[in-house]
């Protein structure tokens, strides 16, 4: 048996340090950090996931239909100011509804 490595650590030559700059590795590392920071799969999160999965399976959880959203946003009981409604002139939006999320 021919052994060239004296210290017993034979993996030093096989480590490719460029893996740490690979965008796929960096994306997965950032995702892992996000999961750790937000408490992903803690007991509270696991309960939320179970509630979500039960709601999807039994049909009680769904995204609101566009008609439901329109009715909610354009309720007939809104106060109309200056003949325009709550958002101002037609085609304009208030700042809170213009922001994403």
N, C-alpha and C positions, 0 to 999 in steps of 0.2 A: 504494500500500500504506500503510495507516494503522497505525502502531505506537505504542501508548500506553506500553509498558514500555521504560524507558530502560536499565536495568541488564542486560537480557537474561534475567533469571530470571522466567519467566512462571508458574511453578507455585505460588508463594507463596499466591495467592488460592484455589487449588483444594485445598489440604491440609485435610482434615477431622480435627482433632485428637481428636475424640470416638472415633475408631476405636481409640485406645489404651486406652480404658476399656470397650470392648465385651467382654462375657464370652467370646465365641467367639475373639476375638483373644487375650485373656489366656490362655485355656485352651491354645491352640496355642503361644503363646510359652512357657508353662510346660512343655509337653510337649517342645518343642525344647530347652529348658534341661536337662530330665531326660535327654534323649538325649545331649546333649553331655557332661554330667557322668558318665553311666554308661558312656561309650565305645561308644555304639550305632554299629554298622556299622564298628567297628574290625576288624582281621583276625581276632582271636580271636572276636568276636561273629559275624562272617560264617561262620566255621567251625561254630559252634554252630547257627546257622540252617540251614546245609546238612545237618548231621547230623539235625536235627529233621525237615526236609523229606524226606530219604531214608527216615527211620524211618516217617513217616506214609505215604509212597507204597508202601513194601514191606510195611507192616503190622506191623513189629516194634516200633513205638512206639505205646503206647496207655495210657490212664488205667487204673488197676487197677479190676477189677470190685468191686462192693460185697462179694461173697462172699470175694474174695481179701483185702480189707482186714479183714473181720471175722475171718477165719481168722488173719491175721497178728497182729491185736490181741488175740485170744482163744485163743492157742495152748494146747494141752492140757498143755504142760509148764510152765505158770506156777506159781509158788509161791503157795499159798493160805495167807494169814495170817488167823487168827481166823475161818476159814470164809467169808470174803468175796471172796477173790481179791486182785489187786494194786491195785485202785482203791478199796477200802473197801466200805462198805455198798452194797447195790443202789440205783441211782439217783444215786449220787454220782460225781464225777470228780476226778482229781487235777489240780493246777493246770496242769501242762504240757499235758495233753490238752484242757483247757477253753479255752485261748487260741486265738485265730484264727491261721491260718497255720502 
